[in-house]
Amino acid sequence: MAQGSFNVSRRIEAPGVRIELRHYAPGAPLCQTSVQPVYTLGLRSGATAVRARYPDLAGGEDFRGLGSVVFRPAARPWQVESPGAGARVLLCAIDPGRFETLVGQRLAEDPDALLGSFDIRSSFIAECLALLEREAIDPGGESAMLIDRVTDAMLLELRHHLHARPADRAGEGIDALALGRIEKALFAMEDAYPRVEDVAALTGMSVRALQVRFRETTGESLGTYIDRIQFRKAATLLRTTDLPLKAIAWRVGFGHAGNFSTAFRRRFGVTPSDYRRSH
């Protein structure tokens, strides 16, 4: 993310992927331009105000603040401003061949997508990067397999995220702030399956208006999106906790573990127990 003086305290790798835990030392404020040969996703810890821009991109002349999760493409100049405060960054560097197979170079170079890359508001990608950080700190015998699968999952989510940037036309779509608020609320909701009415209440829109504008913005129905979030939450709980299936089913809004297992298998092709064992 920010360049400058740093040390790498942990590093683990899988084919086409390198995970580094970087610690940036406090120093003088900096402003510098660099180009990197790989695609990266980074998870920043702390509240350090760092800004960046794409100086060669039309519309990208102004500096923008970096969020917790940042995507940076390969082979494009990137200029960063930092106050020089210390920071910790979990960096996932992905070789171009692997990245472009799943995401596509054309999408990653789309101006609208690039302008949204400074702040990737995806709880799923943030959770995946946090999982990779824990694995880097305490690697196991299957670290390479975990990195391989988690990276693919992140890239598929990133492709959806970049493709679903809010429309720029006035009066259409849903802005990034509203989308982030919806996703955060859905991830926080437990013991009930979210209703479209619940989501509409978060935005101040009618159900009909929200459904129309949500599809305009993301290309999918709101119901499909809610369903995907619930099963993403379930998969995350299966991978990262020892909670019994009954508790996970309850957390994502299923009253019976059997109904949850049936729905999970229909979506992922494996039972929740098999999914947990394989991850």
WOSULQUI-V602208 format. One record per pair of residues at least 4 apart in sequence whose ideal C-beta (glycine too) atoms are under 8 Angstrom apart, sorted by the first residue. I is the first residue (numbers start at 1). J is the second residue. D is the distance in Angstrom with one decimal. If there is no record, write none. Layout:
BEGIN
i: <I,I>
j: <J,J>
d: <D,D>
END
This chain:
BEGIN
i: <1,1,1,1,1,1,1,1,1,1,1,2,2,2,2,2,2,2,3,3,3,3,4,4,4,4,4,4,4,5,5,5,6,6,6,6,6,7,7,7,8,8,8,9,9,9,10,10,10,10,10,11,11,11,11,11,12,12,12,12,12,12,12,12,13,13,13,13,13,14,14,14,14,14,14,15,15,15,16,16,16,16,17,17,17,17,17,17,17,17,18,18,18,19,19,19,19,19,19,19,19,19,20,20,20,20,21,21,21,21,21,21,21,22,22,22,22,23,23,23,24,24,24,24,25,26,26,26,27,28,29,29,29,29,30,30,30,30,31,31,31,31,32,32,33,33,33,33,33,34,34,34,35,35,35,35,36,36,36,36,36,37,37,37,38,38,38,38,38,38,39,39,39,39,39,39,39,39,39,39,40,40,40,40,40,40,41,41,41,41,41,41,41,41,41,41,41,42,42,42,42,42,42,42,42,43,43,43,43,43,43,43,43,44,44,44,44,44,44,44,44,44,44,45,45,45,45,46,46,46,46,48,48,48,48,48,49,49,50,50,50,50,50,50,50,51,51,51,51,51,51,51,52,52,52,52,52,52,52,52,52,53,53,53,53,53,53,53,53,54,54,54,54,54,54,55,55,55,55,56,56,56,57,57,57,57,57,58,59,59,60,60,60,63,63,64,64,64,65,65,66,66,66,67,67,67,67,68,68,69,69,69,69,69,69,69,70,70,70,70,71,71,71,71,72,72,73,73,73,73,74,74,75,76,76,90,90,90,90,90,92,92,92,92,94,94,94,94,95,96,96,97,98,98,98,99,99,99,100,100,100,102,102,102,102,103,103,103,103,103,103,104,104,105,106,107,107,107,107,108,108,108,109,109,110,110,111,112,112,112,113,113,113,113,115,116,116,116,116,116,117,119,120,120,120,121,121,121,121,122,122,122,122,122,123,123,123,123,124,124,124,124,124,124,125,125,125,125,125,126,127,127,127,128,128,128,128,128,129,129,130,131,131,131,131,131,132,132,132,132,133,134,135,135,135,135,135,139,140,142,143,144,145,146,146,147,148,149,149,150,151,152,153,154,155,156,157,158,159,160,161,163,164,164,164,164,165,166,166,166,166,166,166,167,167,167,167,169,172,172,172,173,173,173,174,174,174,174,174,174,174,174,175,176,177,178,178,178,179,179,179,180,181,181,181,182,182,182,182,183,183,184,185,185,185,186,186,186,186,186,187,187,189,189,189,190,190,190,191,191,191,192,193,193,193,193,193,194,194,194,194,194,194,195,196,196,196,196,196,196,196,197,197,198,199,199,199,199,200,200,200,200,203,205,205,205,206,207,208,209,210,210,211,211,211,212,213,214,214,214,214,214,215,215,215,215,218,220,220,221,222,223,224,225,226,227,228,229,230,230,230,231,231,231,231,231,231,232,233,233,233,234,234,234,234,234,234,234,234,235,235,235,236,237,237,237,237,237,238,238,238,238,238,239,239,241,243,243,243,244,245,245,245,245,245,245,246,246,247,248,248,248,249,249,249,249,249,249,249,250,250,252,254,254,254,255,256,257,258,259,260,260,261,261,261,262,263,264,264,264,264,265,265,265,265,268,270,270,270,271,272,273,274,275>
j: <40,42,44,50,66,70,72,80,87,89,91,24,30,50,80,82,87,89,30,32,34,80,24,25,27,30,32,82,84,24,25,27,22,23,24,25,89,22,23,25,20,21,22,21,22,23,19,20,21,136,137,18,19,20,21,136,18,19,135,136,139,143,144,147,17,18,19,144,147,143,144,145,147,148,151,98,144,148,94,95,97,98,92,93,94,95,98,147,148,151,38,92,93,90,91,92,93,132,133,135,136,147,90,91,93,136,88,89,90,91,133,136,137,88,89,90,91,86,87,88,86,87,88,89,86,84,85,86,84,84,81,82,83,84,80,81,82,84,79,80,81,82,79,80,55,77,78,79,80,77,78,80,75,76,77,78,40,72,74,75,78,74,75,96,74,93,94,95,96,99,71,72,73,74,93,94,95,96,99,108,71,72,91,92,93,94,69,70,71,91,92,94,120,125,129,154,158,69,70,72,89,90,91,92,129,68,69,89,90,126,129,130,133,48,50,66,67,68,69,70,87,88,89,87,88,89,90,85,86,87,88,82,83,85,86,87,65,83,65,66,80,81,82,83,87,63,64,65,66,80,81,82,63,64,66,70,78,79,80,81,118,57,60,61,62,63,64,78,79,60,76,77,78,79,114,60,61,77,79,60,76,77,61,76,111,114,115,111,111,115,111,114,115,79,81,115,118,119,118,119,70,118,119,118,119,120,121,119,126,119,120,121,122,125,126,129,117,118,119,120,117,120,158,162,78,117,108,109,114,117,96,99,96,109,114,129,130,132,133,136,129,132,151,154,98,99,151,155,99,100,105,101,102,151,155,103,108,155,104,105,108,152,155,156,159,107,108,155,158,159,162,108,159,109,110,113,159,162,163,113,114,162,113,114,114,162,115,116,165,168,117,162,163,165,165,120,161,162,165,176,162,176,125,158,161,176,179,180,183,126,157,158,161,183,127,183,184,187,128,153,154,157,232,236,129,154,157,158,161,130,131,236,240,132,150,153,154,157,133,154,134,135,146,150,239,240,136,146,147,150,137,138,139,140,143,146,147,143,146,146,147,148,149,150,279,151,152,153,279,154,155,156,157,158,159,160,161,162,163,164,165,219,217,218,219,220,176,173,174,175,176,179,217,172,173,216,217,173,213,216,217,213,216,217,178,179,182,203,210,213,214,217,179,180,181,182,202,203,183,217,218,184,185,202,203,186,199,202,203,187,229,188,189,199,202,194,199,226,229,230,229,233,194,198,253,250,251,252,250,251,253,253,226,230,252,253,254,198,199,226,229,230,253,199,200,207,210,211,222,223,226,201,207,202,203,210,222,226,205,206,207,210,210,209,210,213,210,211,212,213,214,222,215,221,222,216,217,218,220,221,222,225,219,220,221,222,225,224,225,225,226,227,228,229,230,231,232,233,234,252,253,235,252,263,264,267,268,236,237,251,252,238,248,249,251,252,260,264,272,239,268,275,240,241,243,248,251,252,248,272,275,276,279,276,279,248,247,248,251,248,249,257,260,261,272,273,250,257,251,252,260,272,254,255,256,257,259,260,261,254,255,260,259,260,263,259,260,261,262,263,264,272,265,271,272,266,267,268,271,272,275,269,270,271,272,275,274,275,278,275,276,277,278,279>
d: <7.9,4.6,6.1,6.8,6.5,5.6,7.4,7.4,7.9,5.2,7.2,6.3,7.7,5.1,5.2,4.4,6.9,7.7,7.3,5.7,5.5,6.1,6.2,8.0,6.4,5.4,7.7,6.6,7.8,6.8,4.8,5.6,4.7,6.1,4.5,6.7,7.8,7.2,5.5,7.4,5.0,6.8,5.6,5.1,7.6,5.9,7.7,7.1,4.0,4.1,5.8,6.9,6.8,5.1,7.6,7.2,8.0,5.0,6.7,5.2,5.4,5.4,7.9,6.6,6.6,5.0,7.0,7.4,7.4,7.6,4.3,7.6,3.9,4.7,7.2,7.8,7.7,7.0,6.5,4.2,6.7,3.7,6.7,7.1,5.6,7.4,7.0,5.5,7.1,5.0,7.9,7.7,4.5,7.3,7.2,5.7,7.8,5.2,8.0,7.4,5.1,6.2,7.6,4.7,7.1,7.6,7.2,7.7,5.6,7.8,6.2,5.1,7.0,7.1,4.7,7.8,5.9,7.3,7.8,5.5,5.8,4.5,7.4,6.9,6.0,6.1,5.8,4.4,4.7,5.1,7.6,6.5,5.2,4.6,7.6,7.4,5.4,6.4,7.0,7.2,4.7,7.8,7.1,6.6,6.6,5.5,6.9,4.4,8.0,7.5,6.0,7.7,6.3,6.8,5.4,7.1,6.9,6.9,6.2,7.7,7.5,5.9,6.9,7.4,5.5,4.6,6.1,6.0,6.7,7.9,7.6,7.0,5.8,5.0,7.5,4.7,8.0,6.6,4.3,6.9,7.3,4.8,5.8,6.4,5.1,7.0,6.8,7.4,5.6,7.8,4.6,7.5,7.5,6.6,6.4,6.3,7.1,7.2,4.9,7.2,5.3,6.7,5.0,7.2,7.6,6.4,5.8,6.9,4.4,6.3,3.8,6.6,6.8,7.4,7.4,6.6,7.8,5.6,7.8,6.9,6.3,7.6,5.5,6.9,4.4,7.3,7.9,7.8,7.8,5.3,6.6,7.3,6.9,4.5,7.6,4.8,6.5,6.2,7.3,4.7,6.6,7.1,4.9,7.8,7.5,4.0,6.2,5.4,6.7,7.1,4.6,7.9,6.6,6.6,5.9,7.9,6.0,6.4,4.5,7.2,6.1,8.0,5.5,6.6,6.2,4.8,6.4,7.8,5.4,3.8,6.2,6.8,6.5,7.7,5.9,7.2,6.9,5.7,5.1,7.7,7.3,5.4,7.9,7.7,6.1,6.0,7.7,6.6,6.0,6.3,7.4,6.6,6.2,7.8,5.9,7.6,4.6,7.6,7.0,7.3,5.1,5.4,6.8,6.6,3.1,6.7,6.8,7.9,6.2,7.4,4.2,7.5,6.5,5.5,5.2,6.7,6.9,6.1,7.2,6.5,4.2,5.3,6.4,7.8,6.0,6.8,4.9,6.6,6.9,7.2,5.3,7.5,8.0,7.4,7.7,5.4,7.5,6.5,4.2,7.2,6.4,6.2,6.6,7.3,5.5,4.6,6.5,7.3,6.8,5.7,7.7,6.5,7.1,7.7,8.0,5.6,7.3,6.6,6.0,4.6,7.5,6.5,4.3,6.3,6.6,5.9,5.7,5.5,6.2,4.6,7.3,6.8,7.2,6.1,6.9,6.2,6.5,5.5,6.4,6.7,7.9,6.9,7.7,7.0,6.7,7.0,6.3,6.7,4.7,6.9,6.5,4.0,7.6,5.8,7.9,7.5,7.8,7.1,4.9,6.9,7.6,7.8,5.9,7.2,6.2,6.5,6.8,4.0,6.8,6.5,5.9,7.6,5.4,7.2,6.2,5.9,6.7,4.9,6.5,7.8,7.7,5.2,5.5,7.4,6.4,5.2,5.6,6.5,7.5,6.4,6.4,5.6,7.7,6.5,5.0,6.2,4.7,7.9,6.4,7.4,6.7,6.5,7.8,6.1,7.3,6.5,6.3,7.9,6.5,6.0,6.5,6.5,5.9,7.2,5.6,5.8,7.0,4.3,7.8,5.8,6.2,6.3,6.5,5.9,7.5,5.9,6.8,6.4,7.1,6.4,6.3,6.5,6.5,6.0,6.4,6.9,6.2,6.1,6.1,5.9,7.9,6.9,6.5,4.1,6.3,8.0,7.8,4.6,6.0,5.4,5.5,6.8,5.2,4.6,3.5,6.2,6.0,7.4,7.0,5.6,7.9,5.8,5.0,3.8,4.7,5.6,8.0,7.3,7.8,5.2,6.0,4.7,7.2,6.2,6.4,6.4,7.9,5.4,6.4,7.2,7.9,6.2,6.3,5.8,7.6,6.3,5.8,5.9,7.1,6.4,6.9,6.3,6.4,7.5,5.5,5.7,7.4,6.6,4.6,7.6,6.9,6.3,5.5,7.6,7.9,7.7,4.8,7.9,5.8,6.6,7.1,5.2,7.9,6.6,7.4,3.0,7.3,5.1,6.3,5.2,7.9,7.4,7.2,7.5,6.2,5.5,7.4,7.0,5.7,6.6,7.3,6.6,6.0,7.3,7.1,6.7,6.5,7.0,5.6,6.5,4.7,4.7,5.8,4.4,4.4,7.1,6.8,6.3,6.5,6.1,5.7,6.5,6.6,7.0,5.3,6.5,6.2,6.0,7.9,7.4,4.6,7.1,6.9,6.7,5.9,7.5,6.7,4.8,5.7,7.0,6.3,6.4,6.3,6.4,6.5,6.6,6.1,6.4,6.6,4.7,6.3,6.3,7.5,7.7,6.8,5.3,7.5,6.4,6.4,7.2,5.4,6.4,5.8,7.9,7.9,4.8,7.4,6.3,7.3,6.3,7.3,6.8,5.9,5.1,5.9,4.8,6.6,7.8,6.5,5.8,5.5,4.5,7.0,7.2,4.6,7.8,4.4,5.2,7.7,7.3,6.0,4.9,6.9,6.8,5.4,7.1,6.5,4.5,6.4,6.6,7.2,7.2,4.1,7.7,6.9,4.6,7.5,3.5,7.8,6.9,7.5,7.2,5.3,3.9,7.2,7.1,7.0,6.2,6.5,6.3,6.0,7.1,6.3,5.8,5.5,6.4,6.5,5.9,6.9,4.9,7.3,6.9,6.3,5.2,7.7,6.1,4.2,5.0,7.2,6.9,6.3,6.5,6.2,6.4>
END
